[in-house]
Amino acid sequence: MSDGMEADSLMEVGFPFRLSRYGRVADPDYALHVEQMIELVLFTSPGERVNRPDFGCGLLELIFQPDDTSVAATTQYLVQGSLQRWLGDVISVREVQVAPRDTEIVVRVSYLLRADRSERVSVYHTGEAR
């Protein structure tokens, strides 16, 4: 959307990719599509995409780090920076909270959806990565 197009004029492809009951590409509503884009940024490791090796956050690499405040702060900084870099034209990140739990990290992202100026909160668990 960085080319100035309105959110309504773009076809949003859902994640994971699937077909609708009519045999067409299923497209989620815009707010759900943004949640899915956030999830892709969080759970893609840098180097995983061939044509964009710097894309992603590397969140899954931090799962087995010690359960302390420095790792949580580093993860929070990493998540916020990645979201601002890759989705800054779609969302405005308000707050990122990170809670490490054993072999899982819970990330709560509060953001403003730029298309309609609505406040949103999404929670992601590393144990639920696709």
N, C-alpha and C positions, 0 to 999 in steps of 0.2 A: 504494500500500500504506500510505499515511499514515493510513488510517482504522482500522488495527489488525487487518486481515484477515490470515490466514495465507497464505503463498505458495502452498500447495497448493490453496486454494479459488479462486484467480483463474485466468482463462484468459489465457495469455500469447500475444500475437500476434507472430509472427516478423517480422523485417526482413531483406530486403524482403518485403512481403506476398506470400503465395503460398498455393495450395491443396494439400491433402494428396492422396494417391492415392485417397482416398475422396470427394473433392470438398468437403471441409470446410476451414475455415481451419486452416492448418498452425500448430501451436504447438510451439516448440522446448522443450527442457528448460530449467529455470529458470536454471541457470548460463549457458547460451548466451543466453537472453533478456537477462540482465543485461549481458553483453558487448555485445549489440546496442544496449542502452540507452546504454551508455557511448559507443559509436560515434556514436550519434545526437547526444549532447550535444557531442562533440568536433567533428563535421563539420557541425553546423548553425550558421549565422551569425546573430547577433542581428539581428532585423528580418525574418528569412526566414519565420517563422510569423506569420500574420495575427492569430490570437487570443492569441498569446503572444509578442509581439515581443522580449521580453528573454530568451527561451530560447536556449540554445546557448553556444558557447565562442568562435567566431571564429577557430579554429585555421588555417583555410585562408587567412585574410587575412595571416598571418605568414610564408607560404612564401617570399616574395621579399624579406624583410628581410635585412639583413647577417648573415653567418654568424659571430656573436660570442657571448660569454658573457652579455652583457646581454639579448639577444633570447631566448636559451635560458632565462634566469632569469625573464624576463617571461612567457614561454610556460608555464613550469612553474607559476608563480603563477596564471596565468589558468586553466589546465587544472584544477589542484587546487581552486580556488575554485568553478569551474563544476560540477565533479562533486559537491562537498560541498553546493552549493546545490540542485541538481536531483535528485541521487540519494542524498542523505545518509540517507534512511530505508531505503535498500536496501543500501548499501555503506558501509564505513568506509575512506577512502583512507589507505593507509599511506605510499606514496611515489610520486612522479611524477618520471620522468627524461625529459629532452628532449634529443635529439641532432639538430641541424640538419645536413643534408647537401645541398649544392648547392641544388636546387629542391625538396627534400623535407624533411619533419620527421618524425622517428621518436619516438613517445611510448610510454613503457613505464609502465603503471599497475599498482602493487601495491595490492591491496585485500582487505578482509575482507568476505565475503558474509554479511550479517547473518542471513539465513534459516537457515543451517546452520553458521555460524561457521567456514567454510572459507576458507583463504588462497588468493588467486588472483592471477595475473599475466596481463595482456593487453598486447599490443604492437600499435600502430596506426601506419600509414604514410600520410602525406598523399597519396602517389602512388596509393593504393588506395581513395581516397574514392569513395563510390557516388554 
